[in-house]
Amino acid sequence: MANVVVVGAQWGDEGKGKIVDWLSERADVICRFQGGHNAGHTLVIDGKVYKLNALPSGVVRGGKLSVIGNGVVLDPWHLVSEIEKIREQGVAINPETLMIAENTPLILPIHGELDRARESAASAGTKIGTTGRGIGPAYEDKVGRRAVRVADLADRATLEARVDRALQHHNPLRKGLGIEEIDRDALIAQLAEIAPKILPYAAPVWKVLAEKRKAGERILFEGAQGSLLDIDFGTYPFVTSSNVVAGQAAAGTGMGPGAIGYVLGIVKAYTTRVGEGPFPTELKDADGERLGTRGHEFGTVTGRKRRCGWFDAALVRQTCAVSGVNGIALTKLDVLDGFETLKICVGYDLDGQRLDYLPTAADAQARCTPIYEEIEGWAESTEGARSWADLPAAAIKYVRRIEELIECPVSMLSTSPERDDTILVTDPFAD
């Protein structure tokens, strides 16, 4: 039985929420394996809109187990608030439907404060464009071996020891940034107060998932952000603080790599990016505005306007290779309706040299200019198409050309935010 990993293959915002929701109906377990509540998934089900940040997309599907894995950093206060908000929309969330790995590190209020202070103090050109929610500092504490983890909430002595170790690092750092020192007792009291609301969901996720796999249940691994924001393989330093690529699904949940059967890369039919950093195909003209307006390109978490540009086949080919993508889900094809001519980036010019990948060095990335291939657009509407027969010939030609250039087949095609407006080519969950 194939267990499926869903990863964004661009800079995030590719429409993963809809695809994960579409697949989750056939999965038994849905796992988040990295990132924090800086991620945003918007689901549209029977006309009802659900906006999720920390919760796995599977929570809106009855009878499924949703899992927050150890690769995630978790803000417990935000999670409790999000659970209440989703419950108000009629969704049942309880320890039978939601599980949190005991070794998941927590995002504390001090992490958000540090995140925002650093970004505010950064000089021009060095701002990362973070959400200010403390994701990066929480990951720093994890690798610095000073994190407070979910299991620590169950024992007061352990909790105090963890907080003391964290403050040995944070107080001198805060002093240097001109922030007042942390009130130790107040922080411990906050954690003690939230603990009873989090601990009922805590479990040895690695063990539960191993048992589910042996029983033949289908597991869906849900990634956040996009591969080009990966801490190792993204456009560093304008990246997120975790590994986003498919291999993290194993480490971020406690399953071996053999548990991954199929990797589905989510790819928008054009390109968008939120925040700072290189973007070779960015359009700062009427076409870029048109893409943003038609695609409703505003960040789910921050509301920030997304930068828009033509499809970059060189970048997607690169991310497909790094994540071992078996097939892609191509989303928002309908946004391209009405363009007379479309462009696809097939490589870059770097100081007169042609490259078929984006180089690692930031200065080289900045000097790369896209090499385009033009392709005929279509006047007809593709919105809501549910079969190839519903698509204009030129739209099919565009999709096929993308497959050739990224060296990866299209497994699914999405033509609107509605979950049923999907053309299935290859079933990722097939045996």
Summary of the structure (lengths in Angstrom):
residues: 431
radius of gyration: 21.7
end to end distance: 4.9
largest distance: 66.9
contacts: 1534
relative contact order: 0.15
helix: 37%
strand: 21%
